[in-house]
Amino acid sequence: MKKKNKNLFIANLTNKQPTKDITLDDKKNKLPLSTSKIKRIVDIGNGVKFGEKNIPIIAGPNGVENYNLMVEVAKILVKNKIKIIRGHAYKPLTFPYRSKQYNETQNVGMDIMDDIKKSFRLKVVTEITEIQYLDRVCRTADILQIGSRNMQNLELLREVALTKKPIILKRHFGASLRDLLGAAEHILVENNNNLIFCERGVSIPHTHRDTSRFALDIQAIPALKEISNYPVISDPSHASFWAPWVPSLTLASIAAGCDGLIIEIHKNPKKSAVDPLQPLNFKQFSKLIKQSRKVSKAINRSI
């Protein structure tokens, strides 16, 4: 290869981006904060940090159905030395129709989570769906979750960012990484660097099972970590919509380098008010935590 052509080839390799739709101009002018080289650690207290060697686990049911369920969930988390509980009190569904067992607990649900937090000394993750609920949610939640449907709800992103609380930003199932980073930029421009990306599956023609709506994009984990220095976590439960696949996808996410996991659990998954096909029961969850600790140890990390 001639020297001139060789230099051109090397220059092209140097300018090549880790994701095909993100350009050098994007990094400089549109995504300067989300693609910054500064390593970001998100510290939520109680010894829990996202972006370091340890891989925090967030676990719980999809919805805060009732007090007794949340107590049972909290007990199994403490038993497995898990420090973050999740449960959504404001829970919009894909369709407007509700089953008889579904009850959006809203403020009552947040009161339940507040009590669980104090009684078991757990950190709380819950989804914020509308600005009108923000004040009540912030009184209890340690991490605010932006669901995939609200990923580009820019006014909501701004108001949530202004709280300065840690934020989990879930990638929409039809969004590119460029779209996700663009949404993140709306948070970061408000001087809130407590950002955690979440990969929760994408919509593709083949999901391998009739009930699976999405496929977990494992490749997005290293791709995001290559272009951004913010923590990246994985949600294998929502991605697969099928509990038997959650353990494999969890272990694969750890091996791929994720900085945390959201795992849906329920005392009796078949009676779950929302998405009964995807939660693990308590026994399955405890087994998965043991397996996850082994895999994390193999890559010099811990749970």
N, C-alpha and C positions, 0 to 999 in steps of 0.2 A: 504494500500500500504506500503510495506517495505521501511525503510528509504533510503536504497541504491538506490532502484528503483525510489523512489520519487525524490531524488537528481538528478538522471539521467534525469528524465522527465522534471524537472525544467531547467536543463542545455540545454536540447534540445529546450525548448521554448525560452530561452535566445538567442540561436544561430540562431533561425529561422529568415529568411529574409522576408521583406515585398513584394518582388517580387520573383517569383519562380526560375528565371534563374540567380539571382545575389547571389554570394557566399561571404563568409567572406574574402576569398582570393581576390576576385574581388575588394571589398571595400578597402582592404589594399594595394594591388599591382597594380591594373589596373584602379580603379576608385577613387583614394584617394581624388581628388580635387572636383569632381562632387558629391561625397557623404559626403563631409566634414560637420561637425556639426555647422560650422560658419554660422550664419544667414546672408543672402545676400539681400541687398536692392539695386535696380537699379534706380538711380536718373537721369532723363533725363532733368531736369531743368524745369522752369516755374511752379514749385510746383507739378510736376508729378513724382511719385515714384511707382515702382512696388515692391510688397513684404510687403507692410504695410497695414493698415486698409482700406485705399481707394482702390477701384478697377477701374483702368483707362480703358477707352474705346478707341479703335482704330477703326475708321470707314472711309469708302470711297468706291469708285468703284474699281473693280479689276484692270482695266487699266486706265492710264491717257489718255483719249480719245481726249479731247480738253480743251481749256482754260475755256470756258463758263460753261461746266459741273463742273469743279473743283471749280469754283467760287460759283456755286449754292450749291455744297456739303459743302464747307467751311462755307457758311452762315447758313446752317441747323445745323452744328456742333456747331458753336458759339451760336446759339439760344438755344441749349440744354446743353450748358456749357461743351462741349466735347473739349479736348485740343489737340488731336492727329488725324491727317488725314493720310490715306493711299492711295496709288495709285502707280501702277507699270508701269514704262516707258519701261523697258526691260522685256518682257513678253513672255517666251516660252510657247507653247501650247502642249497638249498631243499628237496631231497629226500635221504633217507638213503643212496641208492644211489650207488655210485662207479664211474666208468669205469676201465678198466685203467691209463690214463695219468695218472689223478688221484692225487696223493700229497700229503697234508697234512704238510709238512715240519716243522712245530712248532719245537722247540728248535734243530734243525739249520738250519732256515730262518732263524732269528734269528741264528745264528752266521754264516751267509752274509751277511746284511744288515749285521752288525757289521763284517765284513771290507770289504764294498763301501763302507760309510760312511767308513772310515779310508783306504782306497786312493784313493777319488775325491773325498773331502772334500764329500760330499753330506749333506744332511739327510734323515732317514728318517721316513716315515709308515707306520704299520702298524695293523691293527685289533686291538683287544683284545676278546675274546669272553667270557672268564671271569676271575673274580678270581684263580683259581689260577695264571694265566699272567702276572699283572701285574708281579711282580718281574723276571721274565726279560725281558719286553717293555720295561720301563722302562730297562733297562741299555743298550738300543740306540736305541729310538725317541725322536725329537725331538718328534713330534706323535702323540698317541694318537687313533685313530679309533674312534668309537662307531658301529657300523653301524645301519641302519634298524631291524633286528629287535630291537636292544637299546636303542632310543631311550627306552623307559620302563622299563628294567631299573634301578630306582631304587637298589638296593644297589650295583650295578656303577658307576652314575654317581657315587655318593658316594665309593667307593674310588678311582676314577680321578681325581676332583676333588682328593682329598687328596694326590695326587702333586705337585700344582702345575704339572704339565706342560701345554703347550698341548693343547687337545682339539678335534677336529672332531666335531661332533654332527650326524649325518645325520637328516634328517626322514624318518619312516616314510611309506611310500607311501599309507597311509590316514589320515594325521594332518593335522589342521588346524594353522594357525600357532599357535593358542592352545595346542594340545597340545605343539608343539615348544618354545614359550617356557616352558611349565610344566616340561618336562624340563630345559631350560636352567637354570631357577631352582634345581633340585636341585644343580646344579654350582656355580652362583654363590654360593649360600648357604654353601658351604664355603670362601669367600674365594679361589676360583680364577677370576680374570677373563680367563684365557687361553683364551677360547672363540671358536670359529669355527663358524658355522652352515653347513650344506651342503644345498642343494636337489638331490635326486637322482631326481626323478620321482614322479608319483602314479599310482594305479590308477584308470582311468576306462573307461567302456564301449568307447570307440573309441581305439585306439592306432595306427591307420593301416597296420599290418602285422601279420601273424599271429604273428610271433616277438617282437614288441615287447610287453613286459609292462606298461610304464609310459609316461607322457608327461611330458616335462620341463615343469615349471610355471614358465615364464619370468616370469610375473606375480608369483610369490612373491618374486623377487629385489627389485624395488622396494618391494613391500609390507613385507617384513621390514626393509629399510633405512629405511623410513618410520617404523616403530614401535620399532626397536631400533638401537642404535649399535654393535653388534658386527659384525665382518666376516661377509660372506655369500659363499660360494663355490658353484660349480656343478659337477655331475658329469654331463656329457652322455652319457658312455659307458654307465653303468648305466641311465640314463633311457631311452635309445633302444634299447639292446641290438642296435644295427645300425650298423656302422662307417661306411657311406656317409653317414649323417645326422650323425655326430659333428662334422664341420667346421662345418656350418651352425648347429648348436645351440651350438657353442663361440663362434662369432662373435656370435650373437644374445645369448648370456649376457654377453659383454663389453659389447655395446651397451646391455644392460639395467642395467649397473652392478655386475656381480659383482666381488668382491675377490680372486678366485682361481679356479682350475680344477683338476679332477682328470680326467686323460685317460689311458685305458688303452691301452698299447702293448705290442707283442710282436714279436720278430724274425720269427716265422712264425705269424701269427694262426690259420691253419687247424690248427696243431698245439698251440694253447694248451690246457692241461689243463682250464681252466675258461672257460666262456663264449666260445668261439672266434668268435662272430659279431660281437663288439663291439670288439676291439682294432684300433687302427691299426697298420700296419707302419711301419718306421722312415722310409721315404721319405715316406709320407703324413703322418707326424707332423712331420717337418722342414718340409714344405710348409705345414702348418697353423700352425706357429709363426710363419713369415714372414707369413702372412695375418693372424694375430692381432696381430702387432706393428703392422701397418698400421691395423687397426680401432681398436686401443687409442690410437694416436697421433691418430686423428681425433676422439676424445673427450677429448683432453688427458690421457691416461694412458699407461702403458708396460708392457712385458713384458720 
